[in-house]
């Protein structure tokens, strides 16, 4: 089947607005490690997809899935060691207060569940998110979405704050942390009790701003003082991607009340979850029966265990730190050569470049950013873009990305940026 025929069928069946990457869409057939292969047999270096966290089709993960699927797969109303073993292994990676887990199938479900738990505990409905964020596509979370258009009405219980971006806005942590206190007072004046602050701890959709040290802790202190809870969305930063820490919140010196996880958890298998303080889980479950048919089933738990095994046995957290540092140095060298690069961003194996048309005015360069993303694809390297102005190159490869892959990425970036 030609790509044109496949695209026509897709548009007819899924609609013309169903999103696709790149001006010339990719028809992918196979993945292995950090590589993807298209219908023509061409190989692409994957520097974008965080779903295959430990690499596309990692043999240990695939074997764990197949082995358990041959024996039993059933929902979680029966006893099975896999789910208990997985919950035990997973919660052991968190702070001592975070020792209970609930499982589901997607980051959307995890964030929805965390908000329900927060509302039950606090008796509040008020939610604070950043003014350029995405946390899922349920009706509740769509109403909270500020980075993309949605049809849901953003009700009075939603408030937004601006994440400090020292490069673009010159904002200080103190000023924007005080903004949290201001929006809490505005809620209280309208009779709205705060339930939670929900943020991605690497501020991925916001464009990976290098937030001031201590900012998030100050913001959370205001939330706790008002009786609210802090929900750390670790769907993108978690599972060691930052290199320095297993979870993104740990880099900010703050402990959340609830943590949500998704995509990387099952390396492509639909597995997600919430880890929380035990009193929150027990309090919620006492009045609201939570049951998820597929969340934490024996196959999913076997996959989740295999992912944790690979992260540990292949030393992928240290790899993320070392290779991430190497890439940061390379990106800074590129920035010294090209005026279009305004800022180097990220940590570990999640990094980006903010592109500008003028370094003095810092005018965003979204058109040039899009051109680079598409030219990288034509040169066999897959990246994307993000940020308030869609001018940040977004790169987050599988965790086994090594220096050889980094050199290919950096040299291709050099060639493509130079060409435009």
C-alpha positions as CSV (number, residue, x, y, z in Angstrom):
1,X,0.0,0.0,0.0
2,X,1.4,3.4,-0.9
3,X,1.7,6.1,1.7
4,X,-0.8,8.3,-0.1
5,X,-3.4,5.5,0.0
6,X,-2.8,4.8,3.7
7,X,-3.0,8.5,4.5
8,X,-6.2,8.9,2.5
9,X,-7.8,5.9,4.4
10,X,-6.6,7.3,7.7
11,X,-8.1,10.7,7.0
12,X,-11.4,9.2,5.9
13,X,-11.6,6.9,9.0
14,X,-10.0,9.0,11.7
15,X,-10.7,12.5,10.4
16,X,-8.5,15.2,8.9
17,X,-7.7,16.8,12.3
18,X,-6.3,13.6,13.9
19,X,-2.7,14.7,14.4
20,X,0.4,13.5,12.5
21,X,4.0,14.4,12.9
22,X,6.0,16.1,10.2
23,X,5.1,17.7,6.9
24,X,5.8,14.4,5.2
25,X,4.3,11.8,7.6
26,X,6.3,8.7,8.5
27,X,5.0,5.2,7.9
28,X,6.8,3.1,10.5
29,X,6.9,-0.6,10.7
30,X,9.6,-1.7,13.2
31,X,11.6,-0.4,16.1
32,X,14.7,-1.7,17.9
33,X,16.5,0.2,20.7
34,X,16.9,3.8,19.6
35,X,16.1,3.1,16.0
36,X,12.9,3.1,14.0
37,X,12.4,1.7,10.5
38,X,9.9,2.9,7.9
39,X,8.0,1.1,5.1
40,X,10.9,1.7,2.7
41,X,13.5,0.2,5.1
42,X,15.0,3.5,6.1
43,X,16.4,3.8,9.6
44,X,15.7,6.8,11.9
45,X,17.4,7.8,15.1
46,X,14.6,8.3,17.6
47,X,15.3,11.3,19.8
48,X,11.7,12.0,20.6
49,X,9.7,9.0,21.9
50,X,9.7,8.6,25.7
51,X,7.1,5.8,25.5
52,X,9.7,3.1,24.7
53,X,11.6,4.2,27.8
54,X,14.2,1.5,27.9
55,X,14.3,1.2,24.1
56,X,11.9,0.0,21.4
57,X,10.9,-3.6,21.8
58,X,13.5,-4.3,24.5
59,X,13.8,-8.1,24.6
60,X,13.5,-8.5,28.4
61,X,10.3,-6.4,28.4
62,X,8.8,-8.3,25.4
63,X,9.8,-11.7,27.0
64,X,8.2,-10.7,30.3
65,X,5.0,-9.7,28.5
66,X,4.8,-12.9,26.4
67,X,5.7,-15.2,29.2
68,X,2.9,-13.9,31.5
69,X,0.4,-13.6,28.7
70,X,0.8,-17.3,27.9
71,X,0.0,-18.2,31.6
72,X,-2.7,-15.8,32.8
73,X,-4.1,-12.3,32.3
74,X,-7.1,-11.3,34.5
75,X,-8.2,-8.2,36.3
76,X,-7.0,-7.3,39.8
77,X,-9.9,-8.7,41.9
78,X,-7.9,-11.9,42.3
79,X,-4.7,-12.4,44.2
80,X,-1.6,-12.4,42.1
81,X,2.0,-11.9,43.1
82,X,2.9,-9.8,40.1
83,X,0.9,-6.8,41.1
84,X,2.1,-6.9,44.8
85,X,5.7,-7.4,43.7
86,X,5.4,-4.5,41.3
87,X,3.8,-2.1,43.8
88,X,6.5,-3.0,46.3
89,X,9.4,-2.5,43.8
90,X,7.9,0.8,42.4
91,X,7.1,2.4,45.8
92,X,10.6,1.6,47.0
93,X,11.9,4.2,44.6
94,X,10.0,7.0,46.3
95,X,10.3,8.9,49.5
96,X,9.2,7.1,52.7
97,X,5.8,8.8,52.9
98,X,4.8,7.7,49.4
99,X,4.2,4.0,49.9
100,X,0.8,3.1,48.3
101,X,0.1,2.6,44.6
102,X,-3.1,2.5,42.5
103,X,-2.8,1.3,38.9
104,X,-4.5,2.3,35.7
105,X,-3.8,2.4,31.9
106,X,-2.8,6.0,31.0
107,X,-1.5,9.3,32.3
108,X,-4.9,10.8,31.8
109,X,-6.5,8.2,34.1
110,X,-3.7,8.7,36.7
111,X,-4.1,12.5,36.8
112,X,-7.9,12.1,36.9
113,X,-7.6,9.7,39.9
114,X,-5.1,11.9,41.7
115,X,-7.4,14.9,41.4
116,X,-10.3,12.8,42.8
117,X,-8.2,11.8,45.8
118,X,-7.1,15.3,46.4
119,X,-10.7,16.6,46.2
120,X,-11.9,13.9,48.7
121,X,-9.1,14.7,51.2
122,X,-9.3,18.5,51.1
123,X,-13.1,18.9,50.4
124,X,-12.0,21.4,47.8
125,X,-12.5,21.8,44.1
126,X,-9.9,24.4,43.2
127,X,-7.1,23.3,41.0
128,X,-3.9,25.3,40.0
129,X,-2.0,24.4,36.8
130,X,0.5,26.4,34.8
131,X,-0.7,28.6,32.0
132,X,0.8,26.4,29.3
133,X,0.3,22.8,30.4
134,X,-1.2,19.5,29.4
135,X,-2.1,16.7,31.8
136,X,-4.5,14.5,29.9
137,X,-7.6,14.4,27.7
138,X,-10.6,13.5,30.0
139,X,-13.3,16.1,30.3
140,X,-11.8,17.3,33.6
141,X,-8.2,17.4,32.3
142,X,-9.2,19.0,29.0
143,X,-10.8,21.8,31.0
144,X,-7.4,22.2,32.7
145,X,-5.4,22.2,29.5
146,X,-3.9,25.5,28.7
147,X,-1.3,24.6,26.0
148,X,-3.7,23.3,23.4
149,X,-7.2,24.3,22.2
150,X,-10.1,22.3,23.8
151,X,-13.8,22.6,23.6
152,X,-14.3,22.3,27.3
153,X,-15.1,25.4,29.3
154,X,-12.5,26.3,31.9
155,X,-14.7,26.8,35.0
156,X,-14.1,29.2,38.0
157,X,-12.5,26.4,40.0
158,X,-9.4,26.5,37.7
159,X,-6.5,28.9,38.2
160,X,-3.3,29.2,36.3
161,X,0.2,30.4,37.2
162,X,3.1,31.3,35.0
163,X,6.1,29.0,35.5
164,X,9.2,31.2,35.8
165,X,11.4,31.3,32.8
166,X,14.5,33.4,33.6
167,X,15.7,33.4,30.0
168,X,12.5,34.7,28.4
169,X,10.8,36.6,31.1
170,X,13.5,37.5,33.6
171,X,11.2,36.2,36.3
172,X,12.4,35.3,39.8
173,X,11.2,32.4,41.8
174,X,10.0,34.6,44.6
175,X,7.7,36.6,42.3
176,X,6.0,33.6,40.7
177,X,5.8,31.7,43.9
178,X,3.9,34.7,45.4
179,X,1.6,34.4,42.4
180,X,0.5,31.0,43.8
181,X,-0.5,32.7,47.0
182,X,-2.4,35.4,45.1
183,X,-4.5,32.9,43.1
184,X,-5.3,31.0,46.3
185,X,-6.6,34.2,47.9
186,X,-8.7,34.9,44.7
187,X,-10.2,31.4,45.0
188,X,-11.0,31.8,48.7
189,X,-12.6,35.2,48.0
190,X,-15.0,33.4,45.6
191,X,-15.7,30.6,48.1
192,X,-13.6,28.1,46.2
193,X,-11.5,25.8,48.4
194,X,-8.1,24.7,47.0
195,X,-7.7,21.0,46.2
196,X,-4.4,20.7,44.5
197,X,-1.5,22.2,42.5
198,X,-0.8,19.9,39.5
199,X,2.5,20.4,37.6
200,X,4.9,18.4,35.4
201,X,8.1,18.6,37.4
202,X,10.3,19.3,34.4
203,X,7.7,21.7,32.9
204,X,7.9,19.8,29.6
205,X,4.9,21.4,27.7
206,X,6.0,24.8,29.0
207,X,9.2,24.4,27.0
208,X,11.7,23.0,29.7
209,X,12.4,26.4,31.3
210,X,15.3,26.4,33.7
211,X,13.2,27.4,36.7
212,X,15.0,29.1,39.7
213,X,16.2,26.8,42.5
214,X,13.6,26.7,45.3
215,X,10.7,28.0,43.2
216,X,8.6,24.9,43.2
217,X,9.2,24.3,47.0
218,X,8.0,27.8,47.7
219,X,4.9,27.3,45.5
220,X,4.1,24.0,47.3
221,X,4.5,25.6,50.7
222,X,1.8,28.1,49.8
223,X,-0.4,25.3,48.6
224,X,0.1,23.3,51.8
225,X,-0.5,26.4,54.0
226,X,-3.9,26.7,52.3
227,X,-4.8,23.1,52.9
228,X,-4.2,21.9,49.4
229,X,-2.2,19.0,48.0
230,X,0.7,18.9,45.5
231,X,0.4,16.4,42.6
232,X,3.7,15.8,40.8
233,X,3.1,14.7,37.2
234,X,6.0,12.5,36.4
235,X,4.8,11.1,33.1
236,X,7.6,12.7,31.2
237,X,10.4,13.4,33.8
238,X,10.2,10.2,35.8
239,X,11.9,6.8,35.8
240,X,15.4,8.2,35.9
241,X,15.2,10.4,32.8
242,X,16.7,13.4,34.5
243,X,19.8,11.3,35.4
244,X,20.4,13.0,38.7
245,X,17.2,11.6,40.3
246,X,14.7,8.8,39.7
247,X,11.8,11.3,39.9
248,X,11.7,14.9,38.7
249,X,10.3,16.3,42.0
250,X,13.4,15.2,43.9
251,X,15.5,17.7,42.0
252,X,13.3,20.5,43.5
253,X,13.8,19.4,47.1
254,X,10.1,18.9,47.7
255,X,8.0,15.8,48.4
256,X,4.6,15.6,46.7
257,X,1.4,14.2,48.2
258,X,0.6,12.3,45.1
259,X,2.7,11.3,42.1
260,X,1.2,10.4,38.7
261,X,3.0,8.2,36.1
262,X,2.2,7.0,32.6
263,X,3.9,6.4,29.2
264,X,7.4,5.1,30.1
265,X,6.0,2.8,32.9
266,X,5.2,0.0,30.5
267,X,7.7,0.8,27.7
268,X,4.7,1.0,25.2
269,X,2.4,-1.3,27.1
270,X,-0.6,0.7,28.5
271,X,0.4,1.0,32.2
272,X,0.1,4.0,34.5
273,X,-0.4,4.7,38.1
274,X,-0.6,6.9,41.2
275,X,1.7,6.7,44.1
276,X,0.6,8.5,47.2
277,X,0.7,8.8,51.0
278,X,-1.1,5.8,52.5
279,X,-3.6,7.9,54.4
280,X,-4.8,9.5,51.2
281,X,-5.4,6.2,49.5
282,X,-7.1,4.6,52.4
283,X,-9.3,7.6,53.0
284,X,-10.4,7.8,49.4
285,X,-11.0,4.1,49.0
286,X,-13.1,3.9,52.1
287,X,-15.8,5.9,50.4
288,X,-15.0,5.5,46.6
289,X,-14.5,2.1,45.3
290,X,-11.7,2.3,42.8
291,X,-11.4,-0.5,40.3
292,X,-9.6,-0.6,37.0
293,X,-10.2,-3.7,34.8
294,X,-6.8,-3.5,33.1
295,X,-4.7,-1.4,35.4
296,X,-2.1,-3.5,37.1
297,X,-3.2,-6.9,35.6
298,X,-0.6,-9.7,35.8
299,X,0.8,-9.0,32.3
300,X,1.0,-5.2,32.9
301,X,2.7,-5.8,36.3
302,X,5.2,-8.2,34.6
303,X,6.0,-5.6,32.0
304,X,6.4,-2.9,34.7
305,X,8.8,-5.1,36.7
306,X,10.9,-5.8,33.6
307,X,11.2,-2.1,32.9
308,X,12.5,-1.5,36.5
309,X,14.9,-4.4,36.1
310,X,16.3,-3.0,32.8
311,X,16.7,0.5,34.3
312,X,18.7,-1.1,37.2
313,X,20.6,-3.8,35.4
314,X,21.7,-1.6,32.5
315,X,22.5,1.3,34.7
316,X,20.3,3.6,32.6
317,X,20.0,6.4,35.2
318,X,23.7,6.9,35.2
319,X,23.7,6.7,31.5
320,X,21.1,9.4,31.4
321,X,23.3,11.6,33.6
322,X,26.5,11.0,31.7
323,X,25.2,11.1,28.2
324,X,22.9,14.0,29.1
325,X,25.9,16.0,30.3
326,X,27.8,15.2,27.1
327,X,24.8,16.4,25.0
328,X,24.5,19.6,27.0
329,X,28.1,20.4,26.3
330,X,27.5,19.7,22.6
331,X,24.4,21.9,22.5
332,X,26.3,24.7,24.1
333,X,28.9,24.4,21.4
334,X,26.2,24.7,18.8
335,X,24.8,27.8,20.6
336,X,28.2,29.4,20.4
337,X,28.1,28.9,16.6
338,X,24.6,29.8,15.7
339,X,22.8,33.0,16.8
340,X,19.4,31.4,16.2
341,X,20.0,29.4,19.4
342,X,18.9,31.5,22.3
343,X,18.9,29.1,25.2
344,X,20.0,25.5,26.0
345,X,17.5,23.6,28.2
346,X,16.9,20.4,30.0
347,X,18.5,17.8,32.2
348,X,19.6,14.2,31.6
349,X,18.0,12.7,28.5
350,X,15.3,15.4,28.2
351,X,16.8,18.5,26.5
352,X,16.0,21.3,24.1
353,X,17.1,24.4,22.3
354,X,15.0,27.6,22.3
355,X,15.3,29.2,18.9
356,X,15.1,33.0,18.4
357,X,15.3,35.3,15.4
358,X,17.2,37.9,17.4
359,X,19.3,37.3,20.5
360,X,18.8,40.8,21.7
361,X,15.0,41.0,21.4
362,X,14.6,37.2,21.9
363,X,11.9,37.2,19.3
364,X,10.7,33.5,19.0
365,X,11.5,31.6,15.8
366,X,8.6,29.1,15.4
367,X,8.7,28.9,11.6
368,X,12.4,28.1,11.7
369,X,11.9,25.6,14.5
370,X,9.3,23.8,12.4
371,X,11.7,23.8,9.4
372,X,14.5,22.3,11.5
373,X,12.2,19.5,12.9
374,X,11.2,18.5,9.4
375,X,14.7,18.7,8.0
376,X,16.0,16.6,10.8
377,X,13.4,14.0,9.9
378,X,14.6,14.1,6.3
379,X,18.1,13.6,7.6
380,X,17.1,10.5,9.6
381,X,16.7,12.0,13.1
382,X,13.4,12.3,14.8
383,X,12.8,15.3,17.1
384,X,9.8,17.6,17.8
385,X,9.0,21.1,19.1
386,X,7.2,22.4,22.2
387,X,6.8,25.6,24.2
388,X,4.5,28.6,24.5
389,X,5.8,29.9,21.1
390,X,6.5,26.5,19.6
391,X,10.1,27.5,19.3
392,X,11.8,25.0,21.5
393,X,13.3,21.9,19.9
394,X,12.1,19.0,22.1
395,X,14.4,15.9,22.4
396,X,13.9,13.0,24.8
397,X,15.3,9.7,23.4
398,X,15.0,6.2,24.9
399,X,17.2,5.8,28.0
400,X,19.9,3.6,26.3
401,X,20.9,6.5,24.1
402,X,24.7,6.6,24.1
403,X,27.5,8.9,23.0
404,X,27.6,7.4,19.5
405,X,23.9,8.3,19.1
406,X,24.5,11.7,20.7
407,X,27.3,12.4,18.2
408,X,24.9,11.6,15.3
409,X,22.3,13.9,16.8
410,X,24.7,16.8,17.3
411,X,26.3,16.5,13.9
412,X,22.9,16.4,12.2
413,X,21.7,19.4,14.2
414,X,24.8,21.2,13.2
415,X,24.3,20.5,9.5
416,X,20.6,21.2,9.5
417,X,20.8,24.4,11.5
418,X,23.6,25.6,9.3
419,X,21.6,24.9,6.2
420,X,18.8,27.3,7.2
